[in-house]
Amino acid sequence: MVKAAILFLIIAIIAGIFGFFGIVSAAVGIAKILFVIFLILFVVSLIFGRRKSY
């Protein structure tokens, strides 16, 4: 999922350089959503992943 967020970020940067503003806003929006989802899953895995199974 991080790879997808990075991919959309790169697409947004390249599109921004060439001036495709519609593509930029779409790619940035998708990258932000994927980043937030990744961040939430990372925090959940930190909280629940450290438990010892008895």
C-alpha positions as CSV (number, residue, x, y, z in Angstrom):
1,M,0.0,0.0,0.0
2,V,2.9,2.3,0.7
3,K,4.2,1.6,-2.9
4,A,0.8,2.7,-4.3
5,A,0.9,6.0,-2.2
6,I,4.4,6.7,-3.4
7,L,3.4,5.9,-7.0
8,F,0.5,8.4,-6.9
9,L,2.7,11.0,-5.3
10,I,5.2,10.6,-8.1
11,I,2.4,10.8,-10.7
12,A,1.2,14.0,-9.0
13,I,4.7,15.6,-9.0
14,I,5.2,14.7,-12.7
15,A,1.8,15.9,-13.7
16,G,2.4,19.1,-11.7
17,I,5.6,19.8,-13.6
18,F,3.8,19.4,-16.9
19,G,0.7,21.4,-15.8
20,F,-2.0,18.8,-15.8
21,F,-3.9,20.3,-12.8
22,G,-6.9,17.9,-13.0
23,I,-4.6,14.9,-12.8
24,V,-2.6,16.5,-10.0
25,S,-5.6,16.9,-7.7
26,A,-6.8,13.4,-8.4
27,A,-3.4,11.8,-7.8
28,V,-2.8,13.9,-4.6
29,G,-6.2,13.0,-3.3
30,I,-5.6,9.3,-3.8
31,A,-2.1,9.5,-2.3
32,K,-3.4,11.3,0.8
33,I,-6.1,8.7,1.3
34,L,-3.7,5.8,0.9
35,F,-1.2,7.4,3.2
36,V,-3.8,7.9,6.0
37,I,-4.9,4.2,5.6
38,F,-1.3,3.1,5.8
39,L,-0.7,5.2,8.8
40,I,-3.8,3.8,10.6
41,L,-2.8,0.2,9.8
42,F,0.8,0.9,11.0
43,V,-0.4,2.3,14.4
44,V,-2.8,-0.7,14.8
45,S,-0.1,-3.1,14.0
46,L,2.2,-1.4,16.6
47,I,-0.5,-1.7,19.2
48,F,-1.7,-5.2,18.6
49,G,1.4,-6.7,17.1
50,R,3.6,-6.6,20.2
51,R,1.4,-8.9,22.3
52,K,2.8,-12.1,23.5
53,S,0.8,-15.2,22.8
54,Y,0.6,-17.5,25.9
